[in-house]
Amino acid sequence: MREARIGDNGGPPLEDEPEEDAGTRSWKGWIWRKKHKAVWKTPPREIALRRLERAEALGMTYREYTLELFERGRHPDGKKAGGAG
C-alpha cells in the first residue's frame, strides 16, 4: 500500500503498469486511468492555443494552467485565491 500525501484523494496510481500485471489491474484503477486520459485529451487547436497564450501571460505552463482550470472550474486570472479584492 502506498503512503498517502497531502492532496491525495485515495485513487490508484495513474502510471502505466507493467504488461505482465495487466490481468491483475483493478476495475477502479482501469476506470481512473480511462477518465484521466479523457480529461487530459488534447482540446481543439484554437482552445489549446488560447490556454497556452493565457498561461504564458500569467507565467504558468500550459499544464499548470489547465490543471488550475480543471480544479477551480474557472480560468486563472493571476489573483491569489482567498485574497481581498
Backbone as ProteinMPNN parsed JSONL, in Angstrom:
{"seq_chain_A": "MREARIGDNGGPPLEDEPEEDAGTRSWKGWIWRKKHKAVWKTPPREIALRRLERAEALGMTYREYTLELFERGRHPDGKKAGGAG", "coords_chain_A": {"N_chain_A": [[0.846, -1.173, 0.0], [0.512, 2.242, -0.777], [1.913, 5.307, 0.499], [-0.118, 7.876, 1.833], [-0.454, 11.216, 0.719], [-0.487, 14.829, 1.098], [-3.292, 16.187, -0.426], [-3.898, 13.879, -1.747], [-6.346, 11.886, -3.095], [-6.948, 9.278, -2.638], [-7.103, 7.589, -4.785], [-6.083, 5.064, -7.232], [-2.644, 4.608, -8.402], [-1.731, 6.396, -11.363], [0.179, 5.814, -13.186], [1.605, 3.945, -15.885], [1.272, 0.444, -15.778], [3.32, -2.511, -15.543], [3.31, -4.746, -18.35], [2.88, -7.475, -17.745], [1.323, -7.342, -15.495], [-1.159, -6.705, -16.341], [-3.435, -8.348, -16.248], [-4.124, -8.295, -13.589], [-5.045, -5.861, -12.844], [-7.136, -3.574, -11.118], [-10.671, -2.925, -11.295], [-11.414, -0.352, -10.505], [-8.991, 0.998, -10.813], [-8.687, 0.795, -13.581], [-10.856, 2.332, -14.49], [-10.144, 4.844, -13.404], [-7.763, 5.39, -14.838], [-8.809, 5.523, -17.43], [-10.593, 7.725, -17.239], [-8.776, 9.736, -16.499], [-7.205, 9.881, -18.792], [-9.165, 10.76, -20.595], [-9.842, 13.298, -19.579], [-7.439, 14.724, -19.878], [-7.228, 14.795, -22.596], [-6.196, 16.2, -25.649], [-7.423, 19.374, -26.4], [-9.422, 21.052, -28.978], [-7.486, 22.799, -31.486], [-7.663, 25.684, -31.427], [-8.574, 26.219, -28.812], [-6.534, 25.089, -27.261], [-4.36, 26.714, -28.031], [-5.265, 29.208, -27.109], [-5.375, 28.726, -24.342], [-2.64, 28.243, -23.887], [-1.539, 30.755, -24.559], [-2.736, 32.394, -22.582], [-1.688, 31.153, -20.31], [1.088, 31.603, -20.582], [1.079, 34.385, -20.358], [0.472, 34.645, -17.696], [2.656, 33.548, -16.544], [2.78, 30.803, -16.267], [2.912, 27.23, -16.91], [1.462, 25.412, -19.671], [0.299, 23.036, -18.754], [0.065, 23.532, -15.946], [-1.73, 25.693, -16.003], [-3.983, 24.514, -17.218], [-4.548, 22.499, -15.347], [-5.244, 24.071, -13.147], [-7.543, 25.241, -14.184], [-9.173, 22.944, -14.42], [-9.341, 22.163, -11.699], [-10.466, 24.407, -10.361], [-12.575, 25.192, -11.927], [-12.753, 27.47, -13.374], [-11.163, 30.002, -15.394], [-7.799, 30.768, -14.646], [-6.808, 33.917, -13.271], [-4.622, 35.22, -12.336], [-4.822, 36.358, -9.847], [-4.475, 35.924, -6.326], [-5.993, 33.196, -4.64], [-8.623, 33.592, -2.317], [-7.782, 36.023, -1.391], [-8.099, 39.556, -0.555], [-10.139, 41.572, -2.575]], "CA_chain_A": [[0.0, 0.0, 0.0], [1.326, 3.442, -0.873], [1.736, 6.313, 1.541], [-0.983, 8.995, 1.455], [0.184, 12.529, 0.761], [-1.414, 15.953, 1.073], [-3.959, 16.309, -1.718], [-4.17, 12.554, -2.294], [-7.753, 11.551, -2.934], [-7.095, 7.851, -2.392], [-7.232, 6.813, -6.019], [-4.929, 4.242, -7.579], [-1.641, 5.315, -9.191], [-2.118, 6.506, -12.769], [1.3, 5.443, -14.03], [1.431, 2.684, -16.611], [1.718, -0.741, -15.061], [3.988, -3.459, -16.425], [2.4, -5.534, -19.179], [2.53, -8.746, -17.114], [0.329, -7.099, -14.455], [-2.401, -6.26, -16.973], [-4.553, -9.181, -15.827], [-4.423, -8.103, -12.173], [-5.492, -4.493, -12.602], [-8.469, -3.485, -10.534], [-11.682, -2.207, -12.066], [-11.304, 1.054, -10.122], [-7.798, 1.523, -11.461], [-8.947, 0.912, -15.014], [-11.746, 3.484, -14.665], [-9.352, 6.04, -13.134], [-6.871, 5.646, -15.976], [-9.638, 5.915, -18.574], [-11.077, 9.091, -17.008], [-7.608, 10.623, -16.529], [-6.857, 10.046, -20.205], [-10.221, 11.548, -21.233], [-9.753, 14.681, -19.112], [-6.251, 15.358, -20.424], [-7.238, 14.716, -24.054], [-5.874, 17.49, -26.251], [-8.61, 20.064, -26.908], [-9.236, 21.596, -30.328], [-6.308, 23.658, -31.64], [-7.929, 27.054, -31.013], [-8.664, 26.246, -27.355], [-5.192, 24.826, -26.729], [-3.543, 27.905, -28.258], [-5.752, 30.251, -26.216], [-4.901, 28.376, -22.998], [-1.193, 28.447, -23.868], [-1.306, 32.198, -24.545], [-3.094, 32.899, -21.247], [-0.737, 30.591, -19.351], [2.349, 32.331, -20.717], [0.869, 35.733, -19.843], [0.448, 34.546, -16.235], [3.905, 32.938, -16.094], [2.497, 29.405, -15.937], [2.993, 26.302, -18.031], [0.149, 25.001, -20.18], [-0.243, 22.014, -17.86], [-0.336, 24.198, -14.703], [-2.914, 26.49, -16.302], [-5.09, 23.595, -17.454], [-4.867, 21.868, -14.07], [-5.967, 25.085, -12.362], [-8.865, 25.327, -14.807], [-9.918, 21.742, -14.035], [-9.57, 22.139, -10.258], [-11.296, 25.524, -9.895], [-13.757, 25.357, -12.771], [-12.706, 28.792, -13.996], [-9.844, 30.332, -15.914], [-6.966, 31.536, -13.715], [-6.677, 35.322, -13.655], [-3.41, 35.772, -11.753], [-5.071, 36.823, -8.486], [-4.367, 34.879, -5.299], [-7.283, 32.729, -4.126], [-8.913, 33.929, -0.932], [-7.273, 37.345, -1.035], [-9.035, 40.677, -0.656], [-10.067, 42.09, -3.926]], "C_chain_A": [[0.892, 1.237, 0.0], [0.958, 4.441, 0.204], [0.864, 7.453, 1.027], [-0.229, 10.303, 1.624], [-0.882, 13.608, 0.772], [-1.984, 16.081, -0.332], [-4.287, 14.98, -2.37], [-5.629, 12.203, -2.04], [-7.991, 10.045, -2.807], [-7.248, 6.996, -3.632], [-5.979, 6.011, -6.305], [-3.898, 5.053, -8.355], [-2.022, 5.309, -10.669], [-0.988, 6.142, -13.728], [0.982, 4.125, -14.735], [2.001, 1.536, -15.788], [2.423, -1.673, -16.035], [2.978, -4.345, -17.146], [1.981, -6.836, -18.507], [1.492, -8.581, -16.004], [-1.033, -6.71, -15.03], [-3.605, -7.07, -16.516], [-4.949, -8.97, -14.382], [-4.869, -6.683, -11.847], [-6.906, -4.495, -12.024], [-9.394, -2.711, -11.462], [-11.573, -0.707, -11.784], [-10.098, 1.708, -10.79], [-7.992, 1.736, -12.943], [-9.816, 2.132, -15.288], [-10.98, 4.79, -14.447], [-8.455, 6.367, -14.319], [-7.657, 6.12, -17.193], [-10.117, 7.364, -18.424], [-9.934, 10.1, -17.049], [-7.218, 10.916, -17.976], [-7.883, 10.936, -20.907], [-10.127, 13.021, -20.845], [-8.578, 15.4, -19.76], [-6.145, 15.22, -21.941], [-6.991, 16.119, -24.62], [-7.138, 18.125, -26.817], [-8.383, 20.524, -28.348], [-8.116, 22.643, -30.346], [-6.523, 25.069, -31.098], [-7.967, 27.181, -29.487], [-7.291, 26.046, -26.731], [-4.297, 26.057, -26.893], [-3.964, 29.051, -27.346], [-5.282, 29.98, -24.784], [-3.401, 28.623, -22.872], [-0.855, 29.934, -23.786], [-1.603, 32.789, -23.17], [-2.108, 32.408, -20.189], [0.58, 31.343, -19.389], [2.229, 33.746, -20.166], [0.876, 35.758, -18.312], [1.714, 33.929, -15.667], [3.727, 31.491, -15.662], [2.779, 28.54, -17.153], [1.574, 25.972, -18.481], [-0.49, 24.003, -19.225], [-0.709, 22.612, -16.532], [-1.638, 24.975, -14.898], [-4.135, 25.585, -16.45], [-5.514, 22.899, -16.164], [-5.651, 22.829, -13.182], [-7.391, 25.243, -12.893], [-9.728, 24.138, -14.399], [-10.287, 21.76, -12.558], [-10.557, 23.198, -9.805], [-12.573, 25.693, -10.707], [-13.854, 26.736, -13.401], [-11.287, 29.054, -14.483], [-9.064, 31.129, -14.888], [-6.812, 32.969, -14.213], [-5.459, 35.994, -13.047], [-3.58, 36.296, -10.343], [-4.932, 35.646, -7.526], [-5.759, 34.493, -4.816], [-7.438, 33.144, -2.674], [-8.435, 35.298, -0.5], [-8.353, 38.409, -1.144], [-8.994, 41.219, -2.069], [-11.342, 42.407, -4.425]], "O_chain_A": [[1.908, 1.275, 0.694], [-0.148, 4.428, 0.746], [1.073, 7.945, -0.081], [0.544, 10.467, 2.568], [-2.049, 13.337, 0.488], [-1.239, 16.081, -1.312], [-4.895, 14.953, -3.441], [-6.088, 12.222, -0.898], [-9.137, 9.597, -2.865], [-7.499, 5.795, -3.531], [-4.933, 6.244, -5.7], [-4.242, 6.093, -8.916], [-2.573, 4.328, -11.167], [-1.175, 6.16, -14.945], [0.201, 3.309, -14.247], [3.069, 1.648, -15.186], [2.151, -1.629, -17.234], [1.916, -4.654, -16.606], [0.841, -7.269, -18.676], [0.85, -9.554, -15.608], [-1.961, -6.418, -14.276], [-4.701, -6.52, -16.406], [-6.018, -9.425, -13.973], [-5.049, -6.348, -10.677], [-7.749, -5.311, -12.396], [-8.943, -1.938, -12.307], [-11.632, 0.11, -12.703], [-10.182, 2.837, -11.273], [-7.527, 2.728, -13.506], [-9.544, 2.887, -16.221], [-11.142, 5.738, -15.215], [-8.403, 7.517, -14.754], [-7.215, 7.02, -17.906], [-10.053, 8.139, -19.377], [-10.1, 11.201, -17.574], [-6.935, 12.06, -18.334], [-7.513, 11.778, -21.726], [-10.313, 13.897, -21.689], [-8.703, 16.561, -20.15], [-5.091, 15.497, -22.515], [-7.528, 17.102, -24.111], [-7.846, 17.509, -27.614], [-7.277, 20.4, -28.874], [-7.844, 23.289, -29.334], [-5.667, 25.596, -30.389], [-7.445, 28.15, -28.935], [-6.923, 26.745, -25.787], [-3.552, 26.401, -25.975], [-3.111, 29.792, -26.857], [-4.842, 30.897, -24.091], [-2.942, 29.154, -21.861], [0.025, 30.327, -23.021], [-0.823, 33.586, -22.65], [-1.737, 33.155, -19.283], [1.13, 31.686, -18.342], [3.176, 34.257, -19.569], [1.24, 36.764, -17.704], [1.847, 33.794, -14.451], [4.445, 31.008, -14.787], [2.874, 29.033, -18.277], [0.609, 26.222, -17.76], [-1.678, 24.105, -18.917], [-1.772, 22.241, -16.037], [-2.536, 24.919, -14.057], [-5.191, 25.856, -15.879], [-6.708, 22.727, -15.916], [-6.619, 22.429, -12.537], [-8.336, 25.363, -12.113], [-10.899, 24.314, -14.065], [-11.411, 21.416, -12.194], [-11.403, 22.926, -8.953], [-13.545, 26.274, -10.224], [-14.909, 27.126, -13.901], [-10.335, 28.41, -14.042], [-9.6, 32.074, -14.308], [-6.7, 33.212, -15.414], [-5.27, 37.199, -13.212], [-2.594, 36.648, -9.695], [-5.239, 34.507, -7.879], [-6.608, 35.359, -4.606], [-6.492, 33.058, -1.892], [-8.659, 35.699, 0.642], [-9.397, 38.184, -1.755], [-7.93, 41.31, -2.681], [-11.465, 42.861, -5.563]]}, "name": "protein", "num_of_chains": 1, "seq": "MREARIGDNGGPPLEDEPEEDAGTRSWKGWIWRKKHKAVWKTPPREIALRRLERAEALGMTYREYTLELFERGRHPDGKKAGGAG"}
